[in-house]
Amino acid sequence: MSLFLLLILVAMALGIVGFAVHSLFYLLIIGVVVLVADLVYAALRFRRGGRKHRIAR
Protein backbone atom coordinates (compact mmCIF):
# COMPACT_ATOMS: atom_id res chain seq x y z
CA MET A 1 0.00 0.00 0.00
CA SER A 2 2.85 2.38 0.72
CA LEU A 3 4.29 1.74 -2.76
CA PHE A 4 0.92 2.70 -4.26
CA LEU A 5 0.81 5.97 -2.31
CA LEU A 6 4.44 6.78 -3.09
CA LEU A 7 3.84 6.34 -6.82
CA ILE A 8 0.73 8.52 -6.64
CA LEU A 9 2.76 11.28 -4.97
CA VAL A 10 5.56 10.97 -7.53
CA ALA A 11 3.07 11.14 -10.40
CA MET A 12 1.42 14.23 -8.91
CA ALA A 13 4.76 15.98 -8.34
CA LEU A 14 5.96 15.24 -11.87
CA GLY A 15 2.64 16.38 -13.31
CA ILE A 16 2.69 19.67 -11.39
CA VAL A 17 6.29 20.45 -12.32
CA GLY A 18 5.69 19.44 -15.93
CA PHE A 19 2.61 21.66 -16.15
CA ALA A 20 4.16 24.64 -14.36
CA VAL A 21 7.40 24.70 -16.35
CA HIS A 22 6.43 24.75 -20.01
CA SER A 23 9.81 23.60 -21.28
CA LEU A 24 9.57 20.44 -19.13
CA PHE A 25 6.40 19.09 -20.77
CA TYR A 26 7.97 15.62 -20.87
CA LEU A 27 7.72 15.48 -17.05
CA LEU A 28 3.96 15.82 -17.34
CA ILE A 29 3.92 12.89 -19.76
CA ILE A 30 6.12 10.81 -17.43
CA GLY A 31 3.82 11.67 -14.52
CA VAL A 32 0.78 10.48 -16.46
CA VAL A 33 2.56 7.24 -17.42
CA VAL A 34 3.54 6.61 -13.78
CA LEU A 35 -0.05 7.29 -12.67
CA VAL A 36 -1.49 4.85 -15.22
CA ALA A 37 1.08 2.19 -14.29
CA ASP A 38 0.25 2.68 -10.61
CA LEU A 39 -3.48 2.31 -11.22
CA VAL A 40 -2.90 -0.89 -13.21
CA TYR A 41 -0.71 -2.22 -10.40
CA ALA A 42 -3.39 -1.42 -7.83
CA ALA A 43 -6.13 -3.00 -9.93
CA LEU A 44 -4.15 -6.22 -10.35
CA ARG A 45 -3.22 -6.37 -6.69
CA PHE A 46 -6.69 -5.69 -5.31
CA ARG A 47 -8.40 -7.96 -7.84
CA ARG A 48 -6.43 -10.97 -6.59
CA GLY A 49 -7.96 -10.61 -3.15
CA GLY A 50 -5.39 -8.69 -1.14
CA ARG A 51 -4.98 -10.58 2.13
CA LYS A 52 -4.10 -14.22 2.43
CA HIS A 53 -6.03 -16.20 4.97
CA ARG A 54 -4.07 -17.84 7.75
CA ILE A 55 -4.88 -21.17 9.25
CA ALA A 56 -5.56 -20.85 12.98
CA ARG A 57 -3.58 -23.24 15.18
PDBQT receptor file of N, H, CA, C and O in Angstrom, charges set to zero:
ATOM      1  N   MET A   1       0.822  -1.192   0.000  1.00  0.00    +0.000 N 
ATOM      2  CA  MET A   1       0.000   0.000   0.000  1.00  0.00    +0.000 C 
ATOM      3  C   MET A   1       0.864   1.253   0.000  1.00  0.00    +0.000 C 
ATOM      4  O   MET A   1       0.507   2.256  -0.618  1.00  0.00    +0.000 OA
ATOM      5  N   SER A   2       1.988   1.201   0.683  1.00  0.00    +0.000 N 
ATOM      6  H   SER A   2       2.278   0.387   1.186  1.00  0.00    +0.000 HD
ATOM      7  CA  SER A   2       2.853   2.377   0.715  1.00  0.00    +0.000 C 
ATOM      8  C   SER A   2       3.484   2.630  -0.655  1.00  0.00    +0.000 C 
ATOM      9  O   SER A   2       3.716   3.781  -1.024  1.00  0.00    +0.000 OA
ATOM     10  N   LEU A   3       3.761   1.572  -1.405  1.00  0.00    +0.000 N 
ATOM     11  H   LEU A   3       3.572   0.637  -1.105  1.00  0.00    +0.000 HD
ATOM     12  CA  LEU A   3       4.290   1.744  -2.760  1.00  0.00    +0.000 C 
ATOM     13  C   LEU A   3       3.263   2.449  -3.640  1.00  0.00    +0.000 C 
ATOM     14  O   LEU A   3       3.615   3.325  -4.431  1.00  0.00    +0.000 OA
ATOM     15  N   PHE A   4       2.008   2.074  -3.504  1.00  0.00    +0.000 N 
ATOM     16  H   PHE A   4       1.722   1.363  -2.862  1.00  0.00    +0.000 HD
ATOM     17  CA  PHE A   4       0.922   2.703  -4.261  1.00  0.00    +0.000 C 
ATOM     18  C   PHE A   4       0.858   4.197  -3.962  1.00  0.00    +0.000 C 
ATOM     19  O   PHE A   4       0.783   5.012  -4.882  1.00  0.00    +0.000 OA
ATOM     20  N   LEU A   5       0.886   4.557  -2.686  1.00  0.00    +0.000 N 
ATOM     21  H   LEU A   5       0.946   3.896  -1.938  1.00  0.00    +0.000 HD
ATOM     22  CA  LEU A   5       0.811   5.967  -2.307  1.00  0.00    +0.000 C 
ATOM     23  C   LEU A   5       2.044   6.745  -2.740  1.00  0.00    +0.000 C 
ATOM     24  O   LEU A   5       1.940   7.900  -3.153  1.00  0.00    +0.000 OA
ATOM     25  N   LEU A   6       3.204   6.120  -2.649  1.00  0.00    +0.000 N 
ATOM     26  H   LEU A   6       3.288   5.182  -2.313  1.00  0.00    +0.000 HD
ATOM     27  CA  LEU A   6       4.436   6.779  -3.091  1.00  0.00    +0.000 C 
ATOM     28  C   LEU A   6       4.385   7.076  -4.585  1.00  0.00    +0.000 C 
ATOM     29  O   LEU A   6       4.766   8.165  -5.014  1.00  0.00    +0.000 OA
ATOM     30  N   LEU A   7       3.921   6.124  -5.373  1.00  0.00    +0.000 N 
ATOM     31  H   LEU A   7       3.611   5.239  -5.024  1.00  0.00    +0.000 HD
ATOM     32  CA  LEU A   7       3.845   6.338  -6.819  1.00  0.00    +0.000 C 
ATOM     33  C   LEU A   7       2.803   7.394  -7.184  1.00  0.00    +0.000 C 
ATOM     34  O   LEU A   7       2.983   8.138  -8.148  1.00  0.00    +0.000 OA
ATOM     35  N   ILE A   8       1.714   7.460  -6.416  1.00  0.00    +0.000 N 
ATOM     36  H   ILE A   8       1.567   6.856  -5.633  1.00  0.00    +0.000 HD
ATOM     37  CA  ILE A   8       0.725   8.520  -6.643  1.00  0.00    +0.000 C 
ATOM     38  C   ILE A   8       1.350   9.887  -6.376  1.00  0.00    +0.000 C 
ATOM     39  O   ILE A   8       1.147  10.824  -7.148  1.00  0.00    +0.000 OA
ATOM     40  N   LEU A   9       2.109  10.006  -5.287  1.00  0.00    +0.000 N 
ATOM     41  H   LEU A   9       2.274   9.245  -4.660  1.00  0.00    +0.000 HD
ATOM     42  CA  LEU A   9       2.761  11.280  -4.969  1.00  0.00    +0.000 C 
ATOM     43  C   LEU A   9       3.792  11.668  -6.018  1.00  0.00    +0.000 C 
ATOM     44  O   LEU A   9       3.890  12.837  -6.393  1.00  0.00    +0.000 OA
ATOM     45  N   VAL A  10       4.558  10.697  -6.490  1.00  0.00    +0.000 N 
ATOM     46  H   VAL A  10       4.478   9.748  -6.185  1.00  0.00    +0.000 HD
ATOM     47  CA  VAL A  10       5.561  10.969  -7.532  1.00  0.00    +0.000 C 
ATOM     48  C   VAL A  10       4.875  11.425  -8.812  1.00  0.00    +0.000 C 
ATOM     49  O   VAL A  10       5.325  12.372  -9.455  1.00  0.00    +0.000 OA
ATOM     50  N   ALA A  11       3.791  10.759  -9.183  1.00  0.00    +0.000 N 
ATOM     51  H   ALA A  11       3.425   9.989  -8.660  1.00  0.00    +0.000 HD
ATOM     52  CA  ALA A  11       3.068  11.142 -10.401  1.00  0.00    +0.000 C 
ATOM     53  C   ALA A  11       2.504  12.553 -10.281  1.00  0.00    +0.000 C 
ATOM     54  O   ALA A  11       2.558  13.328 -11.235  1.00  0.00    +0.000 OA
ATOM     55  N   MET A  12       1.960  12.889  -9.108  1.00  0.00    +0.000 N 
ATOM     56  H   MET A  12       1.916  12.259  -8.332  1.00  0.00    +0.000 HD
ATOM     57  CA  MET A  12       1.418  14.232  -8.912  1.00  0.00    +0.000 C 
ATOM     58  C   MET A  12       2.521  15.285  -8.964  1.00  0.00    +0.000 C 
ATOM     59  O   MET A  12       2.344  16.339  -9.575  1.00  0.00    +0.000 OA
ATOM     60  N   ALA A  13       3.648  15.009  -8.333  1.00  0.00    +0.000 N 
ATOM     61  H   ALA A  13       3.792  14.153  -7.837  1.00  0.00    +0.000 HD
ATOM     62  CA  ALA A  13       4.757  15.976  -8.339  1.00  0.00    +0.000 C 
ATOM     63  C   ALA A  13       5.291  16.185  -9.753  1.00  0.00    +0.000 C 
ATOM     64  O   ALA A  13       5.533  17.321 -10.161  1.00  0.00    +0.000 OA
ATOM     65  N   LEU A  14       5.477  15.100 -10.501  1.00  0.00    +0.000 N 
ATOM     66  H   LEU A  14       5.281  14.178 -10.170  1.00  0.00    +0.000 HD
ATOM     67  CA  LEU A  14       5.963  15.240 -11.872  1.00  0.00    +0.000 C 
ATOM     68  C   LEU A  14       4.955  15.977 -12.737  1.00  0.00    +0.000 C 
ATOM     69  O   LEU A  14       5.334  16.789 -13.581  1.00  0.00    +0.000 OA
ATOM     70  N   GLY A  15       3.679  15.699 -12.533  1.00  0.00    +0.000 N 
ATOM     71  H   GLY A  15       3.371  15.039 -11.847  1.00  0.00    +0.000 HD
ATOM     72  CA  GLY A  15       2.645  16.383 -13.305  1.00  0.00    +0.000 C 
ATOM     73  C   GLY A  15       2.604  17.870 -13.018  1.00  0.00    +0.000 C 
ATOM     74  O   GLY A  15       2.465  18.675 -13.939  1.00  0.00    +0.000 OA
ATOM     75  N   ILE A  16       2.722  18.246 -11.750  1.00  0.00    +0.000 N 
ATOM     76  H   ILE A  16       2.835  17.591 -11.002  1.00  0.00    +0.000 HD
ATOM     77  CA  ILE A  16       2.692  19.671 -11.385  1.00  0.00    +0.000 C 
ATOM     78  C   ILE A  16       3.906  20.393 -11.943  1.00  0.00    +0.000 C 
ATOM     79  O   ILE A  16       3.774  21.480 -12.504  1.00  0.00    +0.000 OA
ATOM     80  N   VAL A  17       5.081  19.808 -11.798  1.00  0.00    +0.000 N 
ATOM     81  H   VAL A  17       5.188  18.924 -11.342  1.00  0.00    +0.000 HD
ATOM     82  CA  VAL A  17       6.294  20.445 -12.320  1.00  0.00    +0.000 C 
ATOM     83  C   VAL A  17       6.239  20.518 -13.846  1.00  0.00    +0.000 C 
ATOM     84  O   VAL A  17       6.604  21.533 -14.439  1.00  0.00    +0.000 OA
ATOM     85  N   GLY A  18       5.782  19.439 -14.473  1.00  0.00    +0.000 N 
ATOM     86  H   GLY A  18       5.485  18.615 -13.991  1.00  0.00    +0.000 HD
ATOM     87  CA  GLY A  18       5.687  19.438 -15.931  1.00  0.00    +0.000 C 
ATOM     88  C   GLY A  18       4.682  20.444 -16.459  1.00  0.00    +0.000 C 
ATOM     89  O   GLY A  18       4.882  21.008 -17.535  1.00  0.00    +0.000 OA
ATOM     90  N   PHE A  19       3.606  20.678 -15.723  1.00  0.00    +0.000 N 
ATOM     91  H   PHE A  19       3.444  20.220 -14.850  1.00  0.00    +0.000 HD
ATOM     92  CA  PHE A  19       2.605  21.658 -16.146  1.00  0.00    +0.000 C 
ATOM     93  C   PHE A  19       3.076  23.081 -15.874  1.00  0.00    +0.000 C 
ATOM     94  O   PHE A  19       2.832  23.980 -16.679  1.00  0.00    +0.000 OA
ATOM     95  N   ALA A  20       3.744  23.289 -14.753  1.00  0.00    +0.000 N 
ATOM     96  H   ALA A  20       3.942  22.559 -14.099  1.00  0.00    +0.000 HD
ATOM     97  CA  ALA A  20       4.161  24.638 -14.363  1.00  0.00    +0.000 C 
ATOM     98  C   ALA A  20       5.313  25.160 -15.218  1.00  0.00    +0.000 C 
ATOM     99  O   ALA A  20       5.345  26.340 -15.568  1.00  0.00    +0.000 OA
ATOM    100  N   VAL A  21       6.243  24.297 -15.548  1.00  0.00    +0.000 N 
ATOM    101  H   VAL A  21       6.218  23.339 -15.263  1.00  0.00    +0.000 HD
ATOM    102  CA  VAL A  21       7.401  24.701 -16.350  1.00  0.00    +0.000 C 
ATOM    103  C   VAL A  21       7.151  24.214 -17.776  1.00  0.00    +0.000 C 
ATOM    104  O   VAL A  21       7.228  23.015 -18.045  1.00  0.00    +0.000 OA
ATOM    105  N   HIS A  22       6.861  25.115 -18.664  1.00  0.00    +0.000 N 
ATOM    106  H   HIS A  22       6.799  26.089 -18.446  1.00  0.00    +0.000 HD
ATOM    107  CA  HIS A  22       6.428  24.745 -20.007  1.00  0.00    +0.000 C 
ATOM    108  C   HIS A  22       7.508  24.026 -20.807  1.00  0.00    +0.000 C 
ATOM    109  O   HIS A  22       7.184  23.233 -21.691  1.00  0.00    +0.000 OA
ATOM    110  N   SER A  23       8.748  24.274 -20.527  1.00  0.00    +0.000 N 
ATOM    111  H   SER A  23       9.011  24.918 -19.809  1.00  0.00    +0.000 HD
ATOM    112  CA  SER A  23       9.806  23.604 -21.282  1.00  0.00    +0.000 C 
ATOM    113  C   SER A  23      10.042  22.180 -20.786  1.00  0.00    +0.000 C 
ATOM    114  O   SER A  23      10.781  21.424 -21.417  1.00  0.00    +0.000 OA
ATOM    115  N   LEU A  24       9.424  21.802 -19.662  1.00  0.00    +0.000 N 
ATOM    116  H   LEU A  24       8.824  22.416 -19.149  1.00  0.00    +0.000 HD
ATOM    117  CA  LEU A  24       9.568  20.444 -19.131  1.00  0.00    +0.000 C 
ATOM    118  C   LEU A  24       8.270  19.655 -19.305  1.00  0.00    +0.000 C 
ATOM    119  O   LEU A  24       7.832  18.957 -18.390  1.00  0.00    +0.000 OA
ATOM    120  N   PHE A  25       7.662  19.773 -20.486  1.00  0.00    +0.000 N 
ATOM    121  H   PHE A  25       8.018  20.340 -21.229  1.00  0.00    +0.000 HD
ATOM    122  CA  PHE A  25       6.403  19.089 -20.767  1.00  0.00    +0.000 C 
ATOM    123  C   PHE A  25       6.547  17.577 -20.667  1.00  0.00    +0.000 C 
ATOM    124  O   PHE A  25       5.583  16.879 -20.351  1.00  0.00    +0.000 OA
ATOM    125  N   TYR A  26       7.757  17.064 -20.936  1.00  0.00    +0.000 N 
ATOM    126  H   TYR A  26       8.540  17.631 -21.193  1.00  0.00    +0.000 HD
ATOM    127  CA  TYR A  26       7.970  15.623 -20.867  1.00  0.00    +0.000 C 
ATOM    128  C   TYR A  26       7.770  15.097 -19.441  1.00  0.00    +0.000 C 
ATOM    129  O   TYR A  26       7.426  13.927 -19.271  1.00  0.00    +0.000 OA
ATOM    130  N   LEU A  27       7.975  15.924 -18.418  1.00  0.00    +0.000 N 
ATOM    131  H   LEU A  27       8.254  16.875 -18.556  1.00  0.00    +0.000 HD
ATOM    132  CA  LEU A  27       7.722  15.483 -17.051  1.00  0.00    +0.000 C 
ATOM    133  C   LEU A  27       6.235  15.247 -16.808  1.00  0.00    +0.000 C 
ATOM    134  O   LEU A  27       5.862  14.346 -16.056  1.00  0.00    +0.000 OA
ATOM    135  N   LEU A  28       5.395  16.044 -17.433  1.00  0.00    +0.000 N 
ATOM    136  H   LEU A  28       5.697  16.776 -18.044  1.00  0.00    +0.000 HD
ATOM    137  CA  LEU A  28       3.960  15.822 -17.340  1.00  0.00    +0.000 C 
ATOM    138  C   LEU A  28       3.594  14.477 -17.969  1.00  0.00    +0.000 C 
ATOM    139  O   LEU A  28       2.780  13.734 -17.419  1.00  0.00    +0.000 OA
ATOM    140  N   ILE A  29       4.179  14.172 -19.090  1.00  0.00    +0.000 N 
ATOM    141  H   ILE A  29       4.840  14.775 -19.537  1.00  0.00    +0.000 HD
ATOM    142  CA  ILE A  29       3.921  12.885 -19.761  1.00  0.00    +0.000 C 
ATOM    143  C   ILE A  29       4.411  11.732 -18.896  1.00  0.00    +0.000 C 
ATOM    144  O   ILE A  29       3.713  10.726 -18.767  1.00  0.00    +0.000 OA
ATOM    145  N   ILE A  30       5.584  11.853 -18.306  1.00  0.00    +0.000 N 
ATOM    146  H   ILE A  30       6.151  12.670 -18.411  1.00  0.00    +0.000 HD
ATOM    147  CA  ILE A  30       6.117  10.806 -17.431  1.00  0.00    +0.000 C 
ATOM    148  C   ILE A  30       5.219  10.635 -16.212  1.00  0.00    +0.000 C 
ATOM    149  O   ILE A  30       4.975   9.510 -15.776  1.00  0.00    +0.000 OA
ATOM    150  N   GLY A  31       4.724  11.744 -15.657  1.00  0.00    +0.000 N 
ATOM    151  H   GLY A  31       4.922  12.658 -16.011  1.00  0.00    +0.000 HD
ATOM    152  CA  GLY A  31       3.815  11.673 -14.520  1.00  0.00    +0.000 C 
ATOM    153  C   GLY A  31       2.534  10.933 -14.857  1.00  0.00    +0.000 C 
ATOM    154  O   GLY A  31       2.040  10.147 -14.048  1.00  0.00    +0.000 OA
ATOM    155  N   VAL A  32       1.994  11.174 -16.032  1.00  0.00    +0.000 N 
ATOM    156  H   VAL A  32       2.395  11.813 -16.688  1.00  0.00    +0.000 HD
ATOM    157  CA  VAL A  32       0.782  10.479 -16.463  1.00  0.00    +0.000 C 
ATOM    158  C   VAL A  32       1.057   8.994 -16.644  1.00  0.00    +0.000 C 
ATOM    159  O   VAL A  32       0.235   8.164 -16.256  1.00  0.00    +0.000 OA
ATOM    160  N   VAL A  33       2.199   8.647 -17.225  1.00  0.00    +0.000 N 
ATOM    161  H   VAL A  33       2.867   9.322 -17.539  1.00  0.00    +0.000 HD
ATOM    162  CA  VAL A  33       2.558   7.241 -17.415  1.00  0.00    +0.000 C 
ATOM    163  C   VAL A  33       2.727   6.543 -16.065  1.00  0.00    +0.000 C 
ATOM    164  O   VAL A  33       2.271   5.412 -15.895  1.00  0.00    +0.000 OA
ATOM    165  N   VAL A  34       3.369   7.195 -15.118  1.00  0.00    +0.000 N 
ATOM    166  H   VAL A  34       3.739   8.113 -15.256  1.00  0.00    +0.000 HD
ATOM    167  CA  VAL A  34       3.538   6.611 -13.777  1.00  0.00    +0.000 C 
ATOM    168  C   VAL A  34       2.184   6.431 -13.107  1.00  0.00    +0.000 C 
ATOM    169  O   VAL A  34       1.953   5.413 -12.454  1.00  0.00    +0.000 OA
ATOM    170  N   LEU A  35       1.288   7.395 -13.254  1.00  0.00    +0.000 N 
ATOM    171  H   LEU A  35       1.475   8.222 -13.784  1.00  0.00    +0.000 HD
ATOM    172  CA  LEU A  35      -0.046   7.294 -12.669  1.00  0.00    +0.000 C 
ATOM    173  C   LEU A  35      -0.821   6.116 -13.256  1.00  0.00    +0.000 C 
ATOM    174  O   LEU A  35      -1.449   5.355 -12.520  1.00  0.00    +0.000 OA
ATOM    175  N   VAL A  36      -0.778   5.965 -14.572  1.00  0.00    +0.000 N 
ATOM    176  H   VAL A  36      -0.268   6.583 -15.170  1.00  0.00    +0.000 HD
ATOM    177  CA  VAL A  36      -1.487   4.852 -15.218  1.00  0.00    +0.000 C 
ATOM    178  C   VAL A  36      -0.894   3.522 -14.785  1.00  0.00    +0.000 C 
ATOM    179  O   VAL A  36      -1.634   2.579 -14.504  1.00  0.00    +0.000 OA
ATOM    180  N   ALA A  37       0.433   3.433 -14.726  1.00  0.00    +0.000 N 
ATOM    181  H   ALA A  37       1.034   4.199 -14.954  1.00  0.00    +0.000 HD
ATOM    182  CA  ALA A  37       1.081   2.188 -14.287  1.00  0.00    +0.000 C 
ATOM    183  C   ALA A  37       0.711   1.866 -12.845  1.00  0.00    +0.000 C 
ATOM    184  O   ALA A  37       0.515   0.701 -12.500  1.00  0.00    +0.000 OA
ATOM    185  N   ASP A  38       0.616   2.881 -12.010  1.00  0.00    +0.000 N 
ATOM    186  H   ASP A  38       0.775   3.828 -12.290  1.00  0.00    +0.000 HD
ATOM    187  CA  ASP A  38       0.247   2.678 -10.610  1.00  0.00    +0.000 C 
ATOM    188  C   ASP A  38      -1.195   2.197 -10.479  1.00  0.00    +0.000 C 
ATOM    189  O   ASP A  38      -1.485   1.326  -9.659  1.00  0.00    +0.000 OA
ATOM    190  N   LEU A  39      -2.085   2.748 -11.268  1.00  0.00    +0.000 N 
ATOM    191  H   LEU A  39      -1.850   3.455 -11.934  1.00  0.00    +0.000 HD
ATOM    192  CA  LEU A  39      -3.479   2.307 -11.223  1.00  0.00    +0.000 C 
ATOM    193  C   LEU A  39      -3.637   0.871 -11.721  1.00  0.00    +0.000 C 
ATOM    194  O   LEU A  39      -4.449   0.115 -11.188  1.00  0.00    +0.000 OA
ATOM    195  N   VAL A  40      -2.871   0.497 -12.731  1.00  0.00    +0.000 N 
ATOM    196  H   VAL A  40      -2.212   1.111 -13.164  1.00  0.00    +0.000 HD
ATOM    197  CA  VAL A  40      -2.897  -0.890 -13.213  1.00  0.00    +0.000 C 
ATOM    198  C   VAL A  40      -2.359  -1.824 -12.136  1.00  0.00    +0.000 C 
ATOM    199  O   VAL A  40      -2.923  -2.891 -11.894  1.00  0.00    +0.000 OA
ATOM    200  N   TYR A  41      -1.275  -1.424 -11.494  1.00  0.00    +0.000 N 
ATOM    201  H   TYR A  41      -0.817  -0.557 -11.690  1.00  0.00    +0.000 HD
ATOM    202  CA  TYR A  41      -0.706  -2.223 -10.403  1.00  0.00    +0.000 C 
ATOM    203  C   TYR A  41      -1.714  -2.414  -9.271  1.00  0.00    +0.000 C 
ATOM    204  O   TYR A  41      -1.863  -3.516  -8.743  1.00  0.00    +0.000 OA
ATOM    205  N   ALA A  42      -2.398  -1.343  -8.907  1.00  0.00    +0.000 N 
ATOM    206  H   ALA A  42      -2.277  -0.447  -9.336  1.00  0.00    +0.000 HD
ATOM    207  CA  ALA A  42      -3.392  -1.424  -7.826  1.00  0.00    +0.000 C 
ATOM    208  C   ALA A  42      -4.570  -2.302  -8.230  1.00  0.00    +0.000 C 
ATOM    209  O   ALA A  42      -5.075  -3.079  -7.420  1.00  0.00    +0.000 OA
ATOM    210  N   ALA A  43      -5.003  -2.181  -9.470  1.00  0.00    +0.000 N 
ATOM    211  H   ALA A  43      -4.592  -1.550 -10.128  1.00  0.00    +0.000 HD
ATOM    212  CA  ALA A  43      -6.127  -3.000  -9.931  1.00  0.00    +0.000 C 
ATOM    213  C   ALA A  43      -5.768  -4.485  -9.919  1.00  0.00    +0.000 C 
ATOM    214  O   ALA A  43      -6.581  -5.316  -9.515  1.00  0.00    +0.000 OA
ATOM    215  N   LEU A  44      -4.572  -4.817 -10.353  1.00  0.00    +0.000 N 
ATOM    216  H   LEU A  44      -3.912  -4.142 -10.681  1.00  0.00    +0.000 HD
ATOM    217  CA  LEU A  44      -4.150  -6.221 -10.350  1.00  0.00    +0.000 C 
ATOM    218  C   LEU A  44      -3.983  -6.749  -8.939  1.00  0.00    +0.000 C 
ATOM    219  O   LEU A  44      -4.340  -7.892  -8.652  1.00  0.00    +0.000 OA
ATOM    220  N   ARG A  45      -3.445  -5.927  -8.063  1.00  0.00    +0.000 N 
ATOM    221  H   ARG A  45      -3.155  -4.998  -8.297  1.00  0.00    +0.000 HD
ATOM    222  CA  ARG A  45      -3.217  -6.374  -6.689  1.00  0.00    +0.000 C 
ATOM    223  C   ARG A  45      -4.526  -6.558  -5.921  1.00  0.00    +0.000 C 
ATOM    224  O   ARG A  45      -4.698  -7.555  -5.219  1.00  0.00    +0.000 OA
ATOM    225  N   PHE A  46      -5.444  -5.607  -6.052  1.00  0.00    +0.000 N 
ATOM    226  H   PHE A  46      -5.304  -4.797  -6.622  1.00  0.00    +0.000 HD
ATOM    227  CA  PHE A  46      -6.694  -5.693  -5.307  1.00  0.00    +0.000 C 
ATOM    228  C   PHE A  46      -7.663  -6.700  -5.915  1.00  0.00    +0.000 C 
ATOM    229  O   PHE A  46      -8.537  -7.214  -5.217  1.00  0.00    +0.000 OA
ATOM    230  N   ARG A  47      -7.520  -6.987  -7.201  1.00  0.00    +0.000 N 
ATOM    231  H   ARG A  47      -6.810  -6.570  -7.768  1.00  0.00    +0.000 HD
ATOM    232  CA  ARG A  47      -8.399  -7.959  -7.837  1.00  0.00    +0.000 C 
ATOM    233  C   ARG A  47      -8.087  -9.376  -7.379  1.00  0.00    +0.000 C 
ATOM    234  O   ARG A  47      -8.978 -10.224  -7.328  1.00  0.00    +0.000 OA
ATOM    235  N   ARG A  48      -6.829  -9.637  -7.046  1.00  0.00    +0.000 N 
ATOM    236  H   ARG A  48      -6.105  -8.949  -7.088  1.00  0.00    +0.000 HD
ATOM    237  CA  ARG A  48      -6.434 -10.972  -6.588  1.00  0.00    +0.000 C 
ATOM    238  C   ARG A  48      -6.948 -11.294  -5.198  1.00  0.00    +0.000 C 
ATOM    239  O   ARG A  48      -6.936 -12.460  -4.802  1.00  0.00    +0.000 OA
ATOM    240  N   GLY A  49      -7.388 -10.327  -4.462  1.00  0.00    +0.000 N 
ATOM    241  H   GLY A  49      -7.397  -9.380  -4.784  1.00  0.00    +0.000 HD
ATOM    242  CA  GLY A  49      -7.961 -10.611  -3.154  1.00  0.00    +0.000 C 
ATOM    243  C   GLY A  49      -7.261  -9.913  -2.013  1.00  0.00    +0.000 C 
ATOM    244  O   GLY A  49      -7.829  -9.816  -0.925  1.00  0.00    +0.000 OA
ATOM    245  N   GLY A  50      -6.059  -9.426  -2.213  1.00  0.00    +0.000 N 
ATOM    246  H   GLY A  50      -5.598  -9.504  -3.097  1.00  0.00    +0.000 HD
ATOM    247  CA  GLY A  50      -5.395  -8.687  -1.138  1.00  0.00    +0.000 C 
ATOM    248  C   GLY A  50      -4.790  -9.585  -0.079  1.00  0.00    +0.000 C 
ATOM    249  O   GLY A  50      -3.667 -10.063  -0.237  1.00  0.00    +0.000 OA
ATOM    250  N   ARG A  51      -5.522  -9.817   0.997  1.00  0.00    +0.000 N 
ATOM    251  H   ARG A  51      -6.434  -9.429   1.125  1.00  0.00    +0.000 HD
ATOM    252  CA  ARG A  51      -4.977 -10.575   2.133  1.00  0.00    +0.000 C 
ATOM    253  C   ARG A  51      -5.047 -12.070   1.893  1.00  0.00    +0.000 C 
ATOM    254  O   ARG A  51      -5.951 -12.574   1.225  1.00  0.00    +0.000 OA
ATOM    255  N   LYS A  52      -4.081 -12.758   2.448  1.00  0.00    +0.000 N 
ATOM    256  H   LYS A  52      -3.348 -12.349   2.991  1.00  0.00    +0.000 HD
ATOM    257  CA  LYS A  52      -4.101 -14.222   2.427  1.00  0.00    +0.000 C 
ATOM    258  C   LYS A  52      -4.606 -14.701   3.772  1.00  0.00    +0.000 C 
ATOM    259  O   LYS A  52      -4.225 -14.172   4.817  1.00  0.00    +0.000 OA
ATOM    260  N   HIS A  53      -5.451 -15.686   3.740  1.00  0.00    +0.000 N 
ATOM    261  H   HIS A  53      -5.761 -16.115   2.892  1.00  0.00    +0.000 HD
ATOM    262  CA  HIS A  53      -6.030 -16.199   4.974  1.00  0.00    +0.000 C 
ATOM    263  C   HIS A  53      -5.051 -17.136   5.668  1.00  0.00    +0.000 C 
ATOM    264  O   HIS A  53      -4.417 -17.981   5.035  1.00  0.00    +0.000 OA
ATOM    265  N   ARG A  54      -4.944 -16.969   6.961  1.00  0.00    +0.000 N 
ATOM    266  H   ARG A  54      -5.459 -16.283   7.475  1.00  0.00    +0.000 HD
ATOM    267  CA  ARG A  54      -4.071 -17.838   7.753  1.00  0.00    +0.000 C 
ATOM    268  C   ARG A  54      -4.878 -18.953   8.393  1.00  0.00    +0.000 C 
ATOM    269  O   ARG A  54      -6.058 -18.790   8.704  1.00  0.00    +0.000 OA
ATOM    270  N   ILE A  55      -4.234 -20.061   8.578  1.00  0.00    +0.000 N 
ATOM    271  H   ILE A  55      -3.276 -20.194   8.326  1.00  0.00    +0.000 HD
ATOM    272  CA  ILE A  55      -4.877 -21.172   9.245  1.00  0.00    +0.000 C 
ATOM    273  C   ILE A  55      -4.617 -21.030  10.751  1.00  0.00    +0.000 C 
ATOM    274  O   ILE A  55      -3.467 -20.938  11.181  1.00  0.00    +0.000 OA
ATOM    275  N   ALA A  56      -5.682 -21.012  11.538  1.00  0.00    +0.000 N 
ATOM    276  H   ALA A  56      -6.616 -21.086  11.189  1.00  0.00    +0.000 HD
ATOM    277  CA  ALA A  56      -5.555 -20.854  12.976  1.00  0.00    +0.000 C 
ATOM    278  C   ALA A  56      -5.043 -22.165  13.598  1.00  0.00    +0.000 C 
ATOM    279  O   ALA A  56      -5.483 -23.254  13.229  1.00  0.00    +0.000 OA
ATOM    280  N   ARG A  57      -4.128 -22.039  14.522  1.00  0.00    +0.000 N 
ATOM    281  H   ARG A  57      -3.770 -21.154  14.821  1.00  0.00    +0.000 HD
ATOM    282  CA  ARG A  57      -3.580 -23.238  15.177  1.00  0.00    +0.000 C 
ATOM    283  C   ARG A  57      -4.151 -23.396  16.535  1.00  0.00    +0.000 C 
ATOM    284  O   ARG A  57      -3.811 -24.346  17.241  1.00  0.00    +0.000 OA
TER     285      ARG A  57
